[in-house]
Amino acid sequence: MHGSGLELALVFLLAAVIAVPVFKKLGLGAVLAYLAAGVVLGPDGFGLVRDTDRILNAAEIGVVMLLFVIGLELSPARLRVMRRPVFVSGGLQVLLSALALGAIAYAAHLHWKSAIVVGLGLALSSTAVGLQLLGERKELNTDYGRMAFAILLFQDLVAIPLLAAIPLLGGAKEQTLTWTVAMQAVGAVALVVIGGRYLLRYVFRVVARTKMPEVFTATALFAVLGSAWFMQEAGLSAGLGAFIAGVLLADSEFRHELESQIQPFEGLLLGLFFIAVGMGIDLDRVAAEPLLIAGGVLALLLVKFSILFAVGRMWPGRLPPREALALGGVLWLGGEFAFVVFNEATRVRLIDSVVHDRLVAMVGISMALTPLLLIGISRLLRQIPVAPGGGPGPDFDDIEDHRPKVLVAGMGRFGQIVARLLVAQRIPFVALESNLDTVEGLRRLGNELYYGDPTRPDLLRAAGGERIKVFVMAMDNPDTNTRAVRLVRRMYPDAKVFVRARDRQHAWRLMDMGAKVFRELFGSSLTMGEEVLVALGMSPDMAADHARRFREHDNKLLAAQHLVYDDDVALRQTSRESRAELMQLFAADSSGSDDPAQVPLPEPPKPVG
């Protein structure tokens, strides 16, 4: 295709707009749509795009951003809860798969170093496809879904040192690996870690105070791409730099804001990456060597399926046979990191272009076949009776329970009280605050909260909104609370929403959206009124009873006025009736020594001297 960059962008976007809805409708997933679109657009398809290498090099930024987001997700607390499933099950799967597939590659006359890289590359499964299939089937929270997530997490972790080691292995093969090169690599990692820890947060604090979202977005992109470029210049993987930057910011107050800023770019560029991979699949190679490619795909699927089934049945998962089979069916495919691994291996001449094309074709075909094969496996599993016993080991019990189910937006005077009560009950929650001074002050006191605006849908998604059961909206600004409630109701209609209301009018508007309202001064004012009655001579028990009955009456009135608050005449009539009802409610208590009207006020103290 002859044309400008604008024409190329239009072709890619049009392909995505057409292919993704069609494939999603067929239940095949977006990743496969991108791959198919790439095949159609590429040199072996309609030939609309010829320079596939240039497109692929540019699209690898999507993988860099994916690694940054993965780094943001890897908080130490989460790894600690999942340590056995991640490192035992995931480690066994990668080790056994790499040994088996590497042995096959070595038997095919590859150099032993090349065979190691090929075995490890093929041992990795597609995080994008695997999680998408589990999400579409609503099986992420099943026992095998949790096991699959743990294994994918370990694969993402092991991909980082693998990408870092490939240039070193390539240098060793060419007898150019020296202590100087090794120390240069270690020094580059140390500089990224030290510089990131002491500089990145300071830079983001300065930029956040400008309150200009576009500048924050530019800074986030600069941090990701800058760390990736620096590592690449040092001879290591660009993805390693992005991953380290993400890990350094995983426990910072900007974690969710960064994730929300990067994910749109990551999703778009990752889609472009898959299109470029599809364009790079050599259909002529597949047509020229159909038995070799088919045999490679079959070996890949069978080896990984067998190992995944065995790992699923072992400790710490101890999955029943049905779920172990399902685990194998979801993760037996190749992965997107394999493309990056093989491209890197080709760049440093660990494998030649012919082997690269064969491997890319095998991985691409395995990704295309997996959704179809999983449908067949699911039908087969329905015919297998559920075996008694088995089940997950204790290491899976709390993986999801430790993920927050409550989100508190607004950590001012109101939200802090709610948050402290949750902390006292050891209930995990996500706290968001758009005032950077408040965030810094509370973090210095040891509180965990994040910077961000809860009225943005991308930020709610980044904060894990899909698993939140209770939203607490406690911002100072009534309009901000209203917009946030409206957004939550649209995105998560089944969640419960508790919201701070400024006054009755504000409360009525929030009640229209099905939120549970709490007027910000009502409780404290009522408590003060109760204390005033006691100070006037009423017994504490009677004062508490009066306050309780007044609360019930006023809440009933609030609900009644909510039905007519847009009708001024009806609203005034309801108010008059309420006053009469209130006077009658306490009329029975107007006599006796406990009546504050009959009790003289305490005399003020006489002045001295």
N, C-alpha and C positions, 0 to 999 in steps of 0.2 A: 504494500500500500504506500503510495506516495502522498505525503501530506505533512502538515505541521503537527506540533505537539497537541494543539487544540483538537484536530481531527482524531488523533489517537485516543485522547481522553474521551471524546464523544463515543467512539467505537467501544471502548471498554465499559463505559457507563451503560450504553445501550445493551450490550451483551449481558451485563449483570441484571439490568432491569427486566430483561426478557427471560433469562435462564433461571434466576433464583426463584421467582414465584412458581414457574412450571415445575421445577424439581421439588420444591417444598410441597406443592399440591400432590405430587406423586409419592411423597414421603421419603425422598432420597437425600434431602439436606442441601444446605447452601454450598458447602465445600465441593460437593460433587458437581453442582451447577457451575461453579467457577472453573473446575477442571475441564468439564465438557465444553464450556465456552472457549477456553483456551485452545483446546484441540481444534474446534471449528475455525477459530480465527488464525491459527498458526500456519506455518509453511506447509504442513501436510493436510490442512483443511482447505479453506477457501483462499488461504494465502494473503489475507488482509494485512497481516503483520509479518514482516520478514526478520527484523532485527530482534530476535527473541532474547539474545544474551544481554543486550542493553536494557531491555525491559526488566529482565530478571534481576539484574544488578540493582536497578532502582527500586524494585519491589521488595528486595530483601530488607528494606527499612521496616516493612510490616513485621517481619520476624523479630527485628531488633526491638520494636515497641512491644511485641508480645512478651518477650523476655523481661522487659522492664515491668510490665503489669504482673507477670508471675512473681518477680522479686517483691513487688508491693504486697502480694498476698501471703508471703512467707514470713509471718510474724513468729517470733520464738515460741509464744504461747501455743499457737496452733500446731507447730511442729512437735511440741512436747506432748500434746494430747495424742497425736497420731504417730508417734515415733515408731512403735512396733509395726503397725501395718505398712507404714511408708518404707522404713529401712529394712525390715525383715522380708515382707512379701515382695515389695518393689525391688529390693536388692537381689533376691533370689531369681525373680523373673528376668531381670536384665542380665544377670551373670549367666544363668543357664541358657537363655536364648542367644546371647552373644557367643558363648562357647560353641553351641550347636551350629548356628548359622555361620560363624567364623570358620569352623572346621569344614563346612561344605565349600565355602569360598576358597580355603586353602587347598582343598582337594581339586578345585577347579584351576589350580596352578597360579593363584595370586601369591604375591610376596606375603610373608607372615605379618608384616606391619600393615599392609593393605587389607589382609584378611581380618585383622583385629578391628580396623575402622569399619569395614563393611559389616561385620557381625554386630558391632555395637550400633551402627546406624539402623540396621534392619530390626534390632531388638526394640527400638522405640516405636510406640504406637501413636496414633494421631490424637492429640488432646482435643483439637477442635471437633473432629468427627465423633470421637468417643463420647465426650460430654454432650454434644448435640443429640446423639442418638438416645442417651440416657434421659436427657431433658424432654425430648419429644415423647418418649414412652413413659414419662413420669416415674422413673425408677432410680433417680439419683439418691433417694433416701432409703432404698432397699439395702440389704446387707451386701449383695454383690455390687451394687452401685457405689457404696462407700469403699469397698475393696478396690474397685476400678479407679476411683478417684485417688486413693492412696498410691496405687501403682503408677498412675499417670503423673502424680506429683513427684515421685522419685525419678521417673524418667526425665521430667523437666529439669530436675536437679542434676542428674548425671550428664545431661546434654551439655551443660555449661563447661565442666572440665574436659569433656570430649572435644568440644569446639576449640578450647584453648590448647589442647594437646596436639591437634592435627598439624598445625604449622611446625611444631617442634619435631613431631614424627617425620614430617616431610623433610625437615632439615637434617635429621639424623640419617635419613635414607641417602641423602646426597653428601654425607660426611661433612656437613657444615655446622652441625650443632656444637656449640662451644659453651664454656662457662660464662663467657661474656653475654651470649644470646640468652642463656637461662637467667642470669642476673638481671638483664634488661627486662625480661618478662616479669620477674618477681617485683622489680622496682616499679614497673608500670602499674601493677595491681595495687601495690602499697600506696602509690600516689593517688590513685582513684579512690581508694578506701579512706585515706587520711583527708584528702582534699574534700571528698564528698561529705564526710562526717562533720567537718568544721566549717565548710563554706556553703554547702547547698542549703541548709536550713536558714542560715543568715540571709542568703540571697532571696529566698522565697519570702521571708518575713518582710524584707524591704519592699519587694515587689507587691506583696499582698496589701501593704499600707497605701499603695496608690489607688486601690479599689478600681483598677482597670482590668477587666477579665481578659482582654486580648493580650495585654502585656504579660499576665500570668501564664496564659497559654503559650506565648512565645518563649517564656523562660523555661517552662516545662519541656518543650520540644528541644530547646538548646541544651538543657541538662542531659536529656536522653541521647541526642545525636552527638553532643560534644564528648561525653564519656565513651560512646561507641567509637567515634573517630580516633580518640586518643589511644584506645587499646589496639585498634587496627594499625595505627602508625607504629606501635611497639611490636608488631608482628603477631599479635594475638587476635582472637575473634572479636569482632565488633559487638556481637551479642553478649559477650562476657562483660564488657563495660556497662551496657545497659542493665544487665541483670544485677551487677554490684550496686549501681545507682539506685535501683528499685529496692534492694534489700536495706540499704542505708536509710531510705525514707519510709520503710514499712511501719516503723513505730513513731513516726513524726506526726505532728498535728495536720500536715498537708496531705496525708495518704489518700483520703477519699477524694479530695479536690483534684489531686494529680491524676488519679485513676479516671475520674470523670472527664478530665481535659484530654487525656491521651487516648482513651478507648475509641472515640470516633475515628481518629486517624489510624489507629491500629486495625480496626475492623475494615476500613476502606482499603488500606495498603495491604493487609493480609489477603483480602479478596483479590487484589491485583497480583499478589504473589502467586496465588493458586492459579490464576489465569495464565501467568507467565510459565508456571510449571506445566500446565496443560499444553501450552504452545511448544514447550520443549520436549514433550514426549515424541519420540521418533517413531511414527507409525510405519515408516519404511523398514526400520529395524525390526519391529514386531512382525510385519508381513514377511520379512526375509528369514526370521528365526522364530517362527511361532511355537515350535516345540520347546525350544530353550526358554523362551519367555514364560510359556505356560507352566513348564516344569519348575521354574524359579518361583512363580507365584504360588504354585501348589506346595512347594517345600516351605516357603515362608509361612503360609497359613497353617499347615499341619504342625510344623515345629512349634510355632508360638501358641497354637490352640492347645496342644498337648501339655506344654509347660505351664500355661495359665491355668488349665484344669487342675494339674497337680499342685500348684502353688495355692490355688483357692481352697483345696481340700486340707492343706497343711495348717499348722499353727502359724500365725495367730488368727487366721480367718476362720478355719474349720467350717467352710461353707458346705451345705448339703449338695449332693450331685447335681440337682437341677440348677442351682444358682452358680455352681462352678462351671457348668456348661455355658450358661448365659455370660459369665465373665469372659470365657474364652471367645465367645462369638462377638463380643463388643471390642476386644482389644487385640485380635489376631492380625489386624491389618498393619501396614506400614504407617509411618507418620510424617508430618510436615517437616520435622527436624531432620529426617533422613535426607530430604532434598538439600538442606543447608549443609549437612555433613558431607554428602557426596560432591557438592559443588566445591566445598573447601578442600576436600581430598584431591579433586581434579586440579584445583589451582596450584597445590603444592606438589603435584605429580605423584601422588600415592596411587592413583588409579588413572587409566587412560580414558579418552573420550568414549571409546567403544563400551568399556565396562560401565562407565557412567550412564550412557544411554540405556543399557540393559537394566541397570538397577532402578533408574528413574521410571522406566516403563513398568517394572514389576511392582514398585511401590504404588504408582498411580493406579494400576489395574486392581491391586488389592483394596485400595480405598474405594474404587468404584463398585467393587463386588460386595463389600461388607454389608451395606444396608439391605441388599437383596438376599444375601445369605442369612442375615440375621432374621429376616422374615420367615425363612424356612426353618431355622433353628427354633424360633418361637412357636411355630405350629407343632414342631416335633415335641417340644417340652410340654405342651398342653396335654399330650397323650401319655406322659410319664406321670404316674401317681407320686404325690408328695411323700417322701420317706420320713417316718417319725425320727425324732432326735436330731442330732447335728446342731447346726445354728452357729452364729458367730461367736467368737471368743470374747472375753471381757474387754479387750482392747478397743472394740468397736462401740461399746456401750455409750460412751459420752462424746463421741466425735461431733455429732450434730447438736447435742444438748449444750455444749460449751459455746456454740455460736449464738450471738445475741438475738433475742426475740423481741426486744424493746428498743425503740429509737426515741431519744429525748432531743428535741430541737429547741435550742434557746437555753443557755446555761447562765441566765441572770438570776435575780433574787428568787424568782418563782421556780424555774427549772432546777436550781441547785437543791431545793428542798426535796423534790421528787427523786432526784438522782441520789441524794444521801440516803433516802429510805431504801432505794433499790440496793445500794452498796451494803447497807446494814443487813439486808436479807440475802446477800451474795447472789443477786440476780444480775447476770451480764447484760449490758446494754451498750448501744452506740450513742454517743453524745455529739451533737453538731452545734457550732456557734460561729456566727458570721463576724463577730467583733474580735479582732486579733488580740487586742489588749486583754480581753477576758480569757481568751484561750491561753495566752502566755502566763497570766497570773495564776490560773487554776492548775496549769501543768507544773508550775514551780512548786505547788503544794502537793504534788503527787497524783493529781487527778488525770484520767485519760479521756481526752476529748479531741475533736478534730475540727479544723477550720473548714467552713463551707457554707453555702447558701442553700437551705432546705427547700426553697421554692423552685429549684432546678431539677428536672426529672433525671438528668444524667448523674447528678450527685446522689440522689436517692437510690438509683440503681447501683452505683459504686459502693454505697454504704450497706448493701445487702437488703434492699427494700423488699425483695420477693420473699424473704424468709421472716420478715418482721411481722409479728402478730399484733403489737400494740404501738401506736404512734402517739407520742406526747408532744403537742405543739405549745411551747411556752415562751415564744418570742415577745419582746416588749412592744413591738409595733402591731396594732390590731390588723392592719391591712396585710401585713406579712403572714400573720397567722391564718387569715382567711384564704390567701392564695395557696398557702401550704396545705391546708385542709382540702381545698378544691383539687389540688394536684394529687394528693394521696387517694382521695375518693375515686379519681379517674384511673390511677395506675394500679391501686391495690384495693378494690371495692370490698373485699372480704375482711380487711383488717379493722381493728377497733381503733378509734381516734378519740383521744382526750385532749381538749384544747382550752387554753387560757382565754377568757373573754374579758374585755375591758368594762362593758356595762351591759344593761339589758338589751339594748338595740343590737349590739355586737353579738350577744348570745343568741338572739333570735336568728340572725343570719347564719350563724354556725349550725344551729339546730336544723335549719333547712337542708343542710348537707349531711344530716345524720350523725353529727359529732356529739360526744358527751361534753357539755360545757361546764367550766368552773370559773365563776366570776372572781377576779383576782383579789378583790378586797372584801368579799362577802363573808368568808370564814373568819378572818381576823377581826372584822368589824363586829360580827356577832359575838365573838369571844370577848371583845372589849365591852360590849353592851351587857353581857352576862356579869362581868366583873363590876360594872357600874351598879347593877341591881344589888349585888352583894354589899358593895360599899354603902348603899343607901339603907341597908338593914335587912334585906331579904335573905332568907336562909340559902346556903349554897345549893341544896337539893332543889328547892323551888326555882331558883334562878336558872339552874341547868335545865329543868323541865320547861320553863318558859322559852329558853333559847331553842330547845329541841322542837317545840311546837311552832315557834316562829319560823324555823328553818323549813319544816314540812309545809307550812302555809305558803311561804314565799316560793318554794319550788313548785308547788301546785299552781300558784298564780303565774309563775314564769311560763309553765306549760300551757295554761289557758290563754295567756296573752300572745303566745307564739302563733296561735291559730288565727288571730285577728290583728296582728301588729301593723298590717298595712292599711287598716281601716281606723282612722282617728276617732270617729264617733264610737265605734264598738270598743276601742281601746280605753277611752275615757269612762265608758259605762262599766267595763270590767274593773277598772281601778276603783270606782266608787263602791261597787259591790264588795270588792276585796277589803276596803277600809272598814265597812260595816261588819263584815264577817270577822275581821281581826279583832274589833272592839268586843264583839259578842264572845269570841273565843276565850278572852281573858276576863270576861265580866264576872265569872264565878269566883275569881281570885281577887276581886276588888275589895273584900272585907277581911278583917282579921289583922293580927299583928304583923303578918308577913306582907301586907300591902305597902309598897314603898311610898305611895301617896299619903298614907297615914303615919308614916314613920318620920320623925323630925330629922333633918339633916344634922350630922355631927357639927358641933360648934368649932369654928376655926380656932387655932391656938392664939392665946393672948400675947401681945407683944411684950417683950422683956424690957424693963426699965422705963 
